[in-house]
Amino acid sequence: VSLHKPEIKLESLKEDIKEFLKTSGWEKKLQNAVYSELNVFPLPCHPAAPPEHIKEPLAYMRKAQGSWEKRILKSLNSMCTELSIPLAQKRPVNEQKELLNKWNEMGTDEPDLSLFRPVYAPKDFLEVLMNLRNPNYENGEQPSFRNHLGLIQVPLKVKDISELKEDFSELGLNIGQLGIDDSAQVPPEFFENEHVRVGQKVLAEEDSAAAQQYVRQGCPTALRADLWALILNISNQPEDILYYEQLKSNVIQHDLLVDSLIYKDVKLTASNDDYYFVFEDYLYQV
């Protein structure tokens, strides 16, 4: 019905839509959404490529991962039987209220987790990694120096030195990098002031691709949260907040054995690390 209005002309509809997207701000939002998806999904293969050429290159790793997960589940079930505790149960109402009250200061809580043991030993995990073999890779029977480079012999395609130099050209000695004072061409304080000014401009433009390129020369502390939110295309929309509250509600209502194991792991890591301890409460929430 709207197409029959006199102010809408079919011959210029495409250009009118483009202009509307630009003036309404949706053009940038669509660009950022597409850019973030391009970073997640692999590049499309050639349309004429046979299925054998585009199959999952890491299928053998997926298989090993499945076997390892079964082993972990078996260990979890054994622990449940041994300690006579369920894998999951609903929390009593008084425990729910208690957890909700201390949600923002979980680091002060000291539950007794001494009975919970690790579900696997690091040595077992290392052994699994050492036994990984790609069935499609053949390097002959002749031993070479590569066999002695490490215990984990997994052939992965990596870039050579020239490709790495091109990809990380911003780390060159002749290019300024925030926090590094080895560039004599521009005094550090001048570079920092200019870099912050450019960062504010990037944020004002709301361009995800520009933000990702910008942080390759360093990310100012004051702009870090906003820049990464832009790069990852994250926004605090009402539906996002609602989803977070739903997840939080599920955590408060249900007591999972896995949560206790993760809590113990975070406690051992965060409380003994200069970099992590300030984020301890957030790590428990996540």
C-alpha positions as CSV (number, residue, x, y, z in Angstrom):
1,V,0.0,0.0,0.0
2,S,2.8,2.4,0.9
3,L,4.4,1.9,-2.6
4,H,1.4,3.6,-4.2
5,K,2.0,6.9,-2.3
6,P,2.9,9.7,-4.7
7,E,6.2,10.7,-2.9
8,I,7.6,7.2,-3.4
9,K,9.0,6.5,-6.9
10,L,9.9,3.0,-7.8
11,E,12.6,4.1,-10.2
12,S,14.5,5.7,-7.3
13,L,13.5,3.3,-4.5
14,K,16.9,1.7,-4.2
15,E,18.7,5.1,-3.8
16,D,16.0,6.3,-1.5
17,I,16.4,3.3,0.8
18,K,20.2,3.9,0.8
19,E,19.7,7.5,1.7
20,F,17.2,6.6,4.5
21,L,19.7,4.1,6.0
22,K,22.4,6.8,5.9
23,T,20.3,9.5,7.5
24,S,18.7,7.2,10.2
25,G,22.0,5.8,11.3
26,W,21.1,2.2,10.4
27,E,23.9,2.1,7.7
28,K,26.6,2.1,10.3
29,K,24.7,-0.5,12.4
30,L,24.3,-2.8,9.5
31,Q,28.0,-2.4,8.5
32,N,29.1,-3.2,12.0
33,A,26.8,-6.3,12.2
34,V,28.1,-7.6,8.8
35,Y,31.7,-6.9,9.8
36,S,31.4,-8.8,13.1
37,E,29.9,-11.8,11.3
38,L,32.7,-11.8,8.7
39,N,35.2,-12.1,11.6
40,V,33.3,-15.1,13.0
41,F,32.6,-17.2,9.9
42,P,35.3,-18.6,7.6
43,L,35.9,-17.2,4.2
44,P,33.7,-18.9,1.5
45,C,35.5,-21.5,-0.7
46,H,35.7,-21.5,-4.4
47,P,32.3,-22.6,-5.9
48,A,34.0,-25.3,-8.0
49,A,35.9,-26.8,-5.1
50,P,35.0,-30.5,-4.5
51,P,33.7,-31.6,-1.1
52,E,37.0,-33.3,-0.2
53,H,38.7,-29.9,-0.4
54,I,36.3,-28.1,1.9
55,K,35.7,-30.7,4.6
56,E,36.4,-29.9,8.2
57,P,40.2,-29.8,8.4
58,L,40.2,-30.4,12.2
59,A,37.8,-33.3,12.2
60,Y,40.3,-35.5,14.1
61,M,40.5,-32.8,16.8
62,R,36.7,-32.8,17.1
63,K,36.8,-36.5,17.6
64,A,39.5,-36.3,20.3
65,Q,37.5,-33.5,21.9
66,G,34.4,-35.7,22.1
67,S,36.4,-38.5,23.7
68,W,37.9,-36.1,26.2
69,E,34.5,-34.7,27.1
70,K,33.1,-38.2,27.7
71,R,36.1,-38.9,30.0
72,I,35.3,-35.6,32.0
73,L,31.7,-36.5,32.3
74,K,32.6,-40.0,33.6
75,S,34.9,-38.4,36.2
76,L,32.1,-36.0,37.3
77,N,29.6,-38.8,37.7
78,S,32.2,-40.7,39.8
79,M,32.7,-37.7,42.0
80,C,28.9,-37.3,42.5
81,T,28.6,-41.0,43.5
82,E,31.6,-40.8,45.8
83,L,30.4,-37.6,47.6
84,S,26.7,-38.5,47.4
85,I,25.8,-35.1,45.8
86,P,23.7,-34.5,42.7
87,L,25.0,-33.0,39.5
88,A,22.3,-30.4,39.7
89,Q,19.6,-29.4,42.2
90,K,17.3,-26.5,42.9
91,R,18.6,-24.2,45.6
92,P,16.4,-23.7,48.8
93,V,14.8,-20.3,48.9
94,N,17.0,-19.0,51.7
95,E,20.1,-19.9,49.8
96,Q,18.8,-18.1,46.7
97,K,18.3,-15.0,48.8
98,E,21.7,-15.3,50.3
99,L,23.4,-15.7,46.9
100,L,21.4,-12.7,45.5
101,N,22.5,-10.5,48.4
102,K,26.2,-11.2,47.9
103,W,26.1,-11.3,44.0
104,N,28.5,-8.4,43.7
105,E,30.9,-9.5,46.3
106,M,31.3,-13.3,45.8
107,G,35.0,-13.0,46.4
108,T,34.4,-12.5,50.1
109,D,32.6,-15.9,50.3
110,E,34.6,-18.8,51.6
111,P,32.6,-22.0,50.9
112,D,34.2,-25.3,51.9
113,L,35.3,-26.9,48.6
114,S,38.0,-29.1,50.0
115,L,36.0,-32.3,49.1
116,F,35.9,-31.3,45.4
117,R,38.9,-32.7,43.5
118,P,40.0,-31.8,40.0
119,V,38.1,-33.8,37.3
120,Y,41.4,-34.5,35.4
121,A,45.1,-34.3,36.0
122,P,47.2,-31.9,33.8
123,K,49.4,-34.9,32.9
124,D,46.3,-36.8,31.4
125,F,45.4,-33.8,29.3
126,L,49.0,-33.4,28.1
127,E,48.9,-37.1,27.1
128,V,45.8,-36.6,25.0
129,L,47.4,-33.7,23.2
130,M,50.6,-35.7,22.6
131,N,48.6,-38.5,21.0
132,L,46.8,-36.2,18.5
133,R,47.6,-37.3,14.9
134,N,46.2,-35.9,11.7
135,P,45.2,-38.9,9.5
136,N,45.6,-36.8,6.4
137,Y,49.1,-35.7,7.1
138,E,52.1,-37.8,5.9
139,N,55.7,-36.6,6.5
140,G,57.4,-39.9,5.7
141,E,59.2,-42.2,8.1
142,Q,62.4,-40.2,8.0
143,P,63.0,-38.4,11.4
144,S,63.7,-34.7,11.1
145,F,64.5,-31.9,13.5
146,R,60.8,-31.1,13.6
147,N,60.2,-34.3,15.6
148,H,62.3,-32.7,18.5
149,L,60.6,-29.3,18.5
150,G,58.0,-30.3,21.1
151,L,56.0,-33.1,22.6
152,I,52.8,-32.1,20.7
153,Q,53.2,-32.9,17.0
154,V,50.1,-31.4,15.5
155,P,50.6,-30.0,11.9
156,L,48.8,-26.7,11.7
157,K,49.1,-24.3,8.8
158,V,50.7,-21.1,10.0
159,K,51.9,-18.0,8.2
160,D,55.6,-17.6,7.3
161,I,57.8,-14.7,8.4
162,S,57.0,-12.4,5.5
163,E,53.2,-12.9,5.9
164,L,53.5,-12.2,9.7
165,K,55.4,-9.1,9.0
166,E,52.7,-7.9,6.7
167,D,49.9,-8.8,9.1
168,F,51.6,-7.1,12.1
169,S,53.1,-4.1,10.2
170,E,51.9,-1.8,13.0
171,L,54.5,-3.4,15.3
172,G,57.3,-2.1,13.1
173,L,60.0,0.0,14.8
174,N,59.2,3.0,12.7
175,I,55.5,3.1,13.7
176,G,54.2,4.5,17.0
177,Q,52.7,2.1,19.5
178,L,51.0,3.3,22.7
179,G,53.0,2.4,25.8
180,I,56.2,1.7,23.9
181,D,58.8,4.5,23.8
182,D,61.2,3.1,21.2
183,S,60.1,5.3,18.4
184,A,62.3,8.4,18.2
185,Q,60.4,10.0,15.4
186,V,57.6,11.3,17.6
187,P,57.8,12.1,21.3
188,P,55.7,9.6,23.3
189,E,53.5,12.3,24.9
190,F,52.6,13.8,21.5
191,F,51.8,10.4,20.1
192,E,49.6,9.5,23.0
193,N,47.6,12.8,22.9
194,E,47.1,12.4,19.1
195,H,46.2,8.7,19.5
196,V,43.5,9.5,22.1
197,R,42.1,12.2,19.9
198,V,41.8,9.8,17.0
199,G,40.3,7.2,19.2
200,Q,37.5,9.6,20.3
201,K,36.9,10.4,16.6
202,V,36.6,6.6,15.9
203,L,34.1,6.2,18.7
204,A,32.1,9.2,17.4
205,E,31.9,7.6,14.0
206,E,30.7,4.2,15.5
207,D,32.7,2.3,12.9
208,S,33.6,-1.3,14.0
209,A,36.2,-1.9,11.3
210,A,37.9,1.5,12.0
211,A,38.0,0.7,15.7
212,Q,39.7,-2.7,15.1
213,Q,42.3,-1.1,12.9
214,Y,42.8,1.7,15.4
215,V,43.6,-0.6,18.4
216,R,46.4,-2.2,16.4
217,Q,48.6,0.7,17.6
218,G,47.4,0.4,21.2
219,C,44.2,1.0,23.1
220,P,44.1,4.0,25.5
221,T,42.9,2.9,29.0
222,A,40.1,5.5,29.2
223,L,38.6,4.3,25.8
224,R,39.2,0.6,26.2
225,A,35.7,-0.4,27.3
226,D,33.9,1.6,24.6
227,L,36.4,0.6,21.8
228,W,36.0,-3.2,22.6
229,A,32.2,-2.9,22.8
230,L,32.3,-1.3,19.3
231,I,34.8,-3.9,17.9
232,L,32.7,-6.8,19.2
233,N,29.4,-5.0,18.2
234,I,28.1,-5.2,21.8
235,S,25.3,-2.9,23.0
236,N,23.3,-2.6,26.2
237,Q,19.9,-2.9,24.5
238,P,16.9,-3.8,26.7
239,E,16.8,-7.3,25.2
240,D,20.5,-7.9,26.1
241,I,19.9,-6.8,29.7
242,L,16.8,-9.0,29.9
243,Y,18.8,-12.0,28.6
244,Y,21.5,-11.4,31.2
245,E,18.9,-11.2,34.0
246,Q,17.4,-14.5,32.8
247,L,20.9,-16.1,33.0
248,K,21.5,-14.7,36.4
249,S,18.1,-15.9,37.6
250,N,18.9,-19.4,36.4
251,V,22.2,-19.4,38.3
252,I,20.5,-18.2,41.5
253,Q,17.8,-20.8,41.3
254,H,20.0,-23.9,40.4
255,D,23.0,-25.3,42.2
256,L,25.3,-27.1,39.8
257,L,28.3,-29.2,40.7
258,V,30.2,-27.7,37.8
259,D,29.7,-24.2,39.3
260,S,31.5,-25.3,42.5
261,L,34.4,-26.6,40.4
262,I,34.7,-23.4,38.4
263,Y,34.4,-21.4,41.6
264,K,37.3,-23.3,43.1
265,D,39.4,-22.8,40.0
266,V,38.7,-19.1,39.9
267,K,39.5,-18.8,43.6
268,L,42.9,-20.5,43.1
269,T,43.7,-18.4,40.1
270,A,42.3,-15.0,40.8
271,S,43.3,-14.7,44.4
272,N,47.0,-15.5,43.6
273,D,47.4,-13.3,40.6
274,D,48.2,-9.6,40.4
275,Y,46.3,-9.1,37.2
276,Y,43.2,-11.2,37.9
277,F,42.4,-10.5,41.6
278,V,40.7,-7.1,40.8
279,F,38.3,-8.9,38.5
280,E,37.6,-11.8,40.9
281,D,33.9,-10.9,41.6
282,Y,33.2,-10.5,37.9
283,L,34.8,-13.9,37.1
284,Y,32.5,-15.6,39.6
285,Q,29.5,-13.9,38.1
286,V,30.5,-15.0,34.6
